[in-house]
């Protein structure tokens, strides 16, 4: 019998995940505001606003629920609605049903960490975020983990991939982050985001124990300068303009993904080199000569 996975907030990552799960034999239902974006994917589309109680109540039962809702703007009210408020409503709705989901997976973020001095962080590290985004994300995590339904939070670091090419465009304009002091950055390719969630779903359905939290970041917490310098070399551009690192406004830390690796996940793009090479190749940033 096919297992049903319900992806709430079925955007870019959710769509990639849905395709993987369909290939693995799942029935996949994707809920989002704009259902037209799911045409031709094989994902059953359902219109949903997580703040609409009636719409939540009308959602079908599912074996696995993936909560991948994103805030529609960078404002506290939008984050509150998308994360703690929306997730709590989902927990209340599905927790009251006769057929309860086997697991709920919440797409969280490394914004829950406040470390700024290049420290290594993992799932056991203190989470004491400074900004509203990390604070509200942590509140959502705590609501999930305190609920009776089995839940797992997946903390993704900086997501990049097709259409997420801000760093490449900055480098192509001749801009680069300062080399000193080193500002450590962490990232994960969009396809690995989907791969990680699919992997955890498979473990759960096989009856294997899941940890309450996984830190999902690739295997190389490199200084941002190093990442941008590598991109510049591939693009064959000079980078005379040193820019103020955006990390300086947030944090400089090194994410340890050992728990995820120990669970058996193998990264498709283990470092920024493999991942950005793919983005450069597929995104038309390289000439035929540069691709060679």
N, C-alpha and C positions, 0 to 999 in steps of 0.2 A: 504494500500500500504506500502510495506517495506521501511523503511528509510535506506539510505546508509551512512555508516561511512567509511571514508578513513583514514587509519592509516599510516602516513609517518614515516619511521624508525620503522618498526614493528618487534622489537626485543623481549626480554623476557617479559617486561611489556606490550608491544603492543599485543603480542600473548595472554597473559592472558586476557587482555581487550577484544580482538576480540572474544574469546570463550564466555565470559560473554554476549557480545552483541548479538552474534548468538543465544544463549539460550533465549535472550529476544526478538528474532524475527527480528533482523537487518540483512541487507546484509552488510558484512564487506569485504573491500578490503585492503590488507596489502602490502605496498610498501617498499622494502628493496633491498640491493645489492644481498644478497644470498637468492633467493626465495625458494631454496630447503628446508630451515629450516621450511617452513610453510606447508609442505606436511602433510596431515592427520589432519589438524586443522579445516578444514571447512572454512578457510579464503581464499578468492580469491587472489592469489599472483601476484604481478606486480614488475618487476625489475626496480629499480630506483636508480639513483645517483642525489641528489638534486642540484648538480652543473651543471647538464645537462639540458639546456633549452628545447631541443626537447623532452626529456623524461617527463619533467614537463608538457609541452603542451599536451602531449598524455594521461595524466591521465584523468580518467573519472570524470564526475561531482559527487558531493557528498553533502548530507545534512549537515553532520558534518565532519570536518577535525581535526584529532589529529596529532599535530606535535611533534613526539617523537624521532627525530633524535638525535644520539649521535656522539660526535667527535671520530674519530678512534685512536687518540693518544692525550696525554696531552701536546699539543703545541699550541701556540697562533694562528698559521695559520690554524690548524685543527679546533680549536674552532670557529674562525671567519667564516670559510666555513660552519660549521655545524649549527651555531646558527644565528647570524644576517644576514649573506649573504643568507643562505638557506631559512630562514623564509621569508625574504623580497622578494625573488624570488617567493615563493609560494603565498604570498599575492598579488603580481603583476599579477601572472598567473590567479588566481581564482577571483581576483577583477575585471578583464576585461571580465569575462564570462557573458553570458546572465543569466544562472542559477547560482546564487551565493550561497555559503554555508550559512546555518543558523548560524553557529558559528564555529570558529577555536579555539581549545584548545592547548595551548603551554605547554609542559612539561619543566618547569623551575627548579630552584634550590635555596636553601637557601644560596648559595654562593654569592648571591647579597647583603647579609648583611655583614658588616665589624665589627659588635659589638664583643668584645673579653673579656668583663669583667663580664660575667654571667648575662648580661641584658636580660630582656624579650623582645622579638620582635614579632610583628604581621604585618599585611598587611599595616599598616599605618606608620611603623617604617622607619627611614631613611635608604636608600640603597646607600652606598658609598663604594663599594668594593675596596679592595686593589689590588688583583691579576687580571690577564688577564681573567681568567675563569669567575669570577663574573661580571667583567666589560662588557664582550661580551654577557653574559646571560642577563644582564640588558638592553643592547642595543637592543637585540632581543625583550624583553618584551616591551620596549618603542615603537618599530616599530609596534608591534601588536596592542597596545592600541591606537596608533595614527591613525591607518588605518580605513577606512570606514566600512570594514567588522567587524561584531561583534566578539570580541576576549576576551579570558580569559586566564591568565597565572596561572599555578598551580606550586607553589614553593615547591618541595619535599625536605625533609631533607634527612639524610643518609639512603639509601635503603639497606635492608638486606632481606634474605630469601634463598630459595634453590639455592645453588651454590655461594651464597654471604656470606661466612662463615669465613672470615679472622679473626674476633674477636674470634670465637670459637677455631680456630687453634692456635692463640696466647696463649690463656688460657691453651689449652691442652699441650702446650710446657712449661708451668710453668711461663708464663709472665703475668703481670698485671700493669695497670696504677696506678700512685701514688694517694693516697687519698687526699693529701693536696699539693697545694691548689685544691679545687674541680674544675674539668674541665667538665662543663656541655655538654652533648651530646644530640643529637636529632635523632630520627630514625623513619622509617615507613617500614612495611613489604611490600614486592613486591605485595602480593595479595591485600593489601589495596591501593596501588598505582593504580592498575587496578580498584578497587572498587570505589575509589574517582572519577576517570575520568568517569566511567560508570554512577555514580550518577549525576554528573554535566551534562552529555549528556542528561540524562532523564529529568532533570529539564528544560533544554533548549528546548527540544522537546515538553514539556508540556506547553511551553510559559511562564514559570516562570522566573523572572529576575535573572540574574547571576551577581555577583560582577566581576570587572575587574581582581582581583587577589585573590587567595586563598593560604594560607599557609597550606600545607599538611604534618603534622607530628603527631605522636601518642600522647597520653594523659599524657606522663610521660617524662619530660626532666630531666633525671637522670644523676648524675655524672658518667663518664665513669668507674671509679673505682667500683662503685656499680654494674654496669652492668656486668663487668668482674668477680667480686666476686660472683655474683649470678650464672654465668655460671660455675665457678670453683666448687661451691658447688654441682651443678647438675652433673658435671663430676667426682666429688670426687677426685680432684687433688689439690696438693699444688702449690702455686704460689710464689716462692721465689724471682723471678727476677722482679724488678720494672722497667718498661720501660718508656721512655720519651713519653708522650702522643702525638699522632699525631695531636690532637686538638690544641696543643700549637703552631703549625705552622700556624693554621688557625684561629679558634675562639672558644670562650666558650660563649654560649648564651642559652636562654631558649625559645623555640618556642611555641607561643600561638595559638592553633587551634580552638579557640572559633567560629570564623566566619564559619569554615567548619562544626562544630557541629551544629551551629544554622541553617545551611542550611538543616539539617535533616540526615546527614551522620552518620552511626553507624559503628564504627571500628570493624573489625573482630578480630584484635589483638590490643587492646587498650593500652597495655604497652609492654615493651621488654620481660616481663616474659612469657606472652602467646605466643608471636611471636617466641622467641628463644626456648621455650619448643617444639613448633611444628618443628622447624628446627632441633633440637637435636633428636627428635623422628624419623622424616622422613629421616634424613641424615645419620643414622646409627652410631651416636656418642655415644649412650647409650647402655649399655649391657641390657639384658633382665631383670636383677635384678634392674638396675638403672631406667628402664622405669616404674617399678611398683610404 
